[in-house]
Amino acid sequence: MEVFIAGAITALIGVLSGQGVVIATRSKQETARLSAIERSLPELITRSEVQNAFAQVAQIEAQRMAQQQQAARQAAVFGGQAPSQSMNKQINEQLASLSERISAINDQFGLG
C-alpha cells in the first residue's frame, strides 16, 4: 500500500512539474513575441505606456471621487447650496438692511 501511495505521489509530482515547465516556456515565448513586435513596429504603444496611462486614470478617478465626496459634505453642511452663493446672499441682505437703517437715521436727524 505504501509503495502504491509513493508511486502515485511521484507520478503527480512529475505531471505537475512537467506542466510548470510547459507554462514557463509558453510565457517566455509570448514575452519574446511581444518584445519582437514592439521592436519591429515602433508606432505601437508600449506596455509601459499603457500601464502608466492606467495609473494616471486611477489617480484622476480618485481625485474626482474625493471632489464628489467633498461636495456632498458641503451640501450636507450648508443646506444644498454652494457656500459662496449662500454667503454672498446673506452679505447682500445684511448690506441692504444696514443701508436702510443708515438712511432712516440720516432722515431722522436731517443729515441726508
Phi and psi restraints in degrees (value plus and minus 20) as a CYANA .aco file:
   2 GLU   PHI     -83.3   -43.3
   2 GLU   PSI     -55.1   -15.1
   3 VAL   PHI     -86.6   -46.6
   3 VAL   PSI     -60.9   -20.9
   4 PHE   PHI     -83.2   -43.2
   4 PHE   PSI     -63.6   -23.6
   5 ILE   PHI     -84.7   -44.7
   5 ILE   PSI     -63.6   -23.6
   6 ALA   PHI     -83.1   -43.1
   6 ALA   PSI     -60.4   -20.4
   7 GLY   PHI     -84.9   -44.9
   7 GLY   PSI     -60.5   -20.5
   8 ALA   PHI     -85.9   -45.9
   8 ALA   PSI     -62.4   -22.4
   9 ILE   PHI     -84.5   -44.5
   9 ILE   PSI     -61.9   -21.9
  10 THR   PHI     -83.1   -43.1
  10 THR   PSI     -63.2   -23.2
  11 ALA   PHI     -83.9   -43.9
  11 ALA   PSI     -61.5   -21.5
  12 LEU   PHI     -83.4   -43.4
  12 LEU   PSI     -63.9   -23.9
  13 ILE   PHI     -82.5   -42.5
  13 ILE   PSI     -61.0   -21.0
  14 GLY   PHI     -83.1   -43.1
  14 GLY   PSI     -64.2   -24.2
  15 VAL   PHI     -85.3   -45.3
  15 VAL   PSI     -66.0   -26.0
  16 LEU   PHI     -84.3   -44.3
  16 LEU   PSI     -62.9   -22.9
  17 SER   PHI     -86.6   -46.6
  17 SER   PSI     -55.3   -15.3
  18 GLY   PHI     -83.9   -43.9
  18 GLY   PSI     -62.3   -22.3
  19 GLN   PHI     -84.9   -44.9
  19 GLN   PSI     -57.6   -17.6
  20 GLY   PHI     -82.0   -42.0
  20 GLY   PSI     -61.2   -21.2
  21 VAL   PHI     -85.1   -45.1
  21 VAL   PSI     -61.7   -21.7
  22 VAL   PHI     -83.0   -43.0
  22 VAL   PSI     -64.3   -24.3
  23 ILE   PHI     -85.1   -45.1
  23 ILE   PSI     -63.3   -23.3
  24 ALA   PHI     -83.4   -43.4
  24 ALA   PSI     -60.3   -20.3
  25 THR   PHI     -85.3   -45.3
  25 THR   PSI     -63.1   -23.1
  26 ARG   PHI     -83.2   -43.2
  26 ARG   PSI     -63.9   -23.9
  27 SER   PHI     -85.8   -45.8
  27 SER   PSI     -55.9   -15.9
  28 LYS   PHI     -86.2   -46.2
  28 LYS   PSI     -59.9   -19.9
  29 GLN   PHI     -86.1   -46.1
  29 GLN   PSI     -61.1   -21.1
  30 GLU   PHI     -86.1   -46.1
  30 GLU   PSI     -60.9   -20.9
  31 THR   PHI     -83.6   -43.6
  31 THR   PSI     -61.7   -21.7
  32 ALA   PHI     -84.4   -44.4
  32 ALA   PSI     -60.7   -20.7
  33 ARG   PHI     -83.6   -43.6
  33 ARG   PSI     -65.2   -25.2
  34 LEU   PHI     -83.2   -43.2
  34 LEU   PSI     -61.0   -21.0
  35 SER   PHI     -83.5   -43.5
  35 SER   PSI     -60.5   -20.5
  36 ALA   PHI     -84.5   -44.5
  36 ALA   PSI     -59.8   -19.8
  37 ILE   PHI     -85.7   -45.7
  37 ILE   PSI     -63.2   -23.2
  38 GLU   PHI     -82.9   -42.9
  38 GLU   PSI     -57.6   -17.6
  39 ARG   PHI     -89.9   -49.9
  39 ARG   PSI     -57.4   -17.4
  40 SER   PHI     -99.9   -59.9
  40 SER   PSI     -46.2    -6.2
  41 LEU   PHI    -141.2  -101.2
  41 LEU   PSI      68.8   108.8
  42 PRO   PHI     -89.5   -49.5
  42 PRO   PSI     -37.5     2.5
  43 GLU   PHI     -98.2   -58.2
  43 GLU   PSI     -26.3    13.7
  44 LEU   PHI     -92.8   -52.8
  44 LEU   PSI     132.5   172.5
  45 ILE   PHI     -99.6   -59.6
  45 ILE   PSI     111.1   151.1
  46 THR   PHI     -97.9   -57.9
  46 THR   PSI     143.4   183.4
  47 ARG   PHI     -81.7   -41.7
  47 ARG   PSI     -59.6   -19.6
  48 SER   PHI     -84.3   -44.3
  48 SER   PSI     -56.7   -16.7
  49 GLU   PHI     -85.5   -45.5
  49 GLU   PSI     -59.9   -19.9
  50 VAL   PHI     -85.4   -45.4
  50 VAL   PSI     -62.9   -22.9
  51 GLN   PHI     -83.3   -43.3
  51 GLN   PSI     -61.5   -21.5
  52 ASN   PHI     -83.2   -43.2
  52 ASN   PSI     -60.4   -20.4
  53 ALA   PHI     -83.6   -43.6
  53 ALA   PSI     -62.4   -22.4
  54 PHE   PHI     -83.7   -43.7
  54 PHE   PSI     -58.3   -18.3
  55 ALA   PHI     -84.5   -44.5
  55 ALA   PSI     -61.1   -21.1
  56 GLN   PHI     -86.4   -46.4
  56 GLN   PSI     -60.0   -20.0
  57 VAL   PHI     -82.0   -42.0
  57 VAL   PSI     -60.5   -20.5
  58 ALA   PHI     -83.4   -43.4
  58 ALA   PSI     -61.4   -21.4
  59 GLN   PHI     -85.0   -45.0
  59 GLN   PSI     -63.3   -23.3
  60 ILE   PHI     -83.7   -43.7
  60 ILE   PSI     -62.2   -22.2
  61 GLU   PHI     -84.1   -44.1
  61 GLU   PSI     -60.1   -20.1
  62 ALA   PHI     -83.9   -43.9
  62 ALA   PSI     -60.7   -20.7
  63 GLN   PHI     -84.3   -44.3
  63 GLN   PSI     -62.2   -22.2
  64 ARG   PHI     -82.7   -42.7
  64 ARG   PSI     -62.8   -22.8
  65 MET   PHI     -85.1   -45.1
  65 MET   PSI     -58.5   -18.5
  66 ALA   PHI     -84.3   -44.3
  66 ALA   PSI     -60.0   -20.0
  67 GLN   PHI     -85.4   -45.4
  67 GLN   PSI     -60.0   -20.0
  68 GLN   PHI     -83.3   -43.3
  68 GLN   PSI     -61.2   -21.2
  69 GLN   PHI     -86.0   -46.0
  69 GLN   PSI     -59.9   -19.9
  70 GLN   PHI     -85.1   -45.1
  70 GLN   PSI     -61.9   -21.9
  71 ALA   PHI     -84.1   -44.1
  71 ALA   PSI     -58.6   -18.6
  72 ALA   PHI     -85.8   -45.8
  72 ALA   PSI     -60.3   -20.3
  73 ARG   PHI     -84.1   -44.1
  73 ARG   PSI     -62.5   -22.5
  74 GLN   PHI     -84.4   -44.4
  74 GLN   PSI     -59.9   -19.9
  75 ALA   PHI     -83.8   -43.8
  75 ALA   PSI     -57.4   -17.4
  76 ALA   PHI     -88.9   -48.9
  76 ALA   PSI     -58.6   -18.6
  77 VAL   PHI     -96.6   -56.6
  77 VAL   PSI     -63.6   -23.6
  78 PHE   PHI    -119.6   -79.6
  78 PHE   PSI      -5.8    34.2
  79 GLY   PHI      55.5    95.5
  79 GLY   PSI      11.2    51.2
  80 GLY   PHI      70.3   110.3
  80 GLY   PSI     -37.9     2.1
  81 GLN   PHI    -114.2   -74.2
  81 GLN   PSI     136.3   176.3
  82 ALA   PHI     -87.9   -47.9
  82 ALA   PSI     122.8   162.8
  83 PRO   PHI     -79.0   -39.0
  83 PRO   PSI     -59.6   -19.6
  84 SER   PHI     -87.1   -47.1
  84 SER   PSI     -57.7   -17.7
  85 GLN   PHI     -86.4   -46.4
  85 GLN   PSI     -66.0   -26.0
  86 SER   PHI     -88.1   -48.1
  86 SER   PSI     -57.5   -17.5
  87 MET   PHI     -88.3   -48.3
  87 MET   PSI     -60.8   -20.8
  88 ASN   PHI     -80.5   -40.5
  88 ASN   PSI     -62.0   -22.0
  89 LYS   PHI     -82.8   -42.8
  89 LYS   PSI     -64.1   -24.1
  90 GLN   PHI     -84.2   -44.2
  90 GLN   PSI     -63.2   -23.2
  91 ILE   PHI     -83.2   -43.2
  91 ILE   PSI     -63.6   -23.6
  92 ASN   PHI     -82.7   -42.7
  92 ASN   PSI     -60.6   -20.6
  93 GLU   PHI     -83.8   -43.8
  93 GLU   PSI     -63.0   -23.0
  94 GLN   PHI     -84.9   -44.9
  94 GLN   PSI     -60.5   -20.5
  95 LEU   PHI     -83.5   -43.5
  95 LEU   PSI     -61.5   -21.5
  96 ALA   PHI     -83.7   -43.7
  96 ALA   PSI     -62.9   -22.9
  97 SER   PHI     -83.2   -43.2
  97 SER   PSI     -65.0   -25.0
  98 LEU   PHI     -85.4   -45.4
  98 LEU   PSI     -58.9   -18.9
  99 SER   PHI     -82.4   -42.4
  99 SER   PSI     -61.7   -21.7
 100 GLU   PHI     -82.5   -42.5
 100 GLU   PSI     -62.8   -22.8
 101 ARG   PHI     -85.7   -45.7
 101 ARG   PSI     -60.9   -20.9
 102 ILE   PHI     -84.6   -44.6
 102 ILE   PSI     -63.7   -23.7
 103 SER   PHI     -86.9   -46.9
 103 SER   PSI     -53.6   -13.6
 104 ALA   PHI     -85.4   -45.4
 104 ALA   PSI     -61.6   -21.6
 105 ILE   PHI     -86.0   -46.0
 105 ILE   PSI     -62.6   -22.6
 106 ASN   PHI     -82.2   -42.2
 106 ASN   PSI     -61.2   -21.2
 107 ASP   PHI     -85.7   -45.7
 107 ASP   PSI     -57.1   -17.1
 108 GLN   PHI     -85.5   -45.5
 108 GLN   PSI     -59.4   -19.4
 109 PHE   PHI    -117.6   -77.6
 109 PHE   PSI     -17.3    22.7
 110 GLY   PHI      53.2    93.2
 110 GLY   PSI       6.8    46.8
 111 LEU   PHI    -110.7   -70.7
 111 LEU   PSI     -36.9     3.1
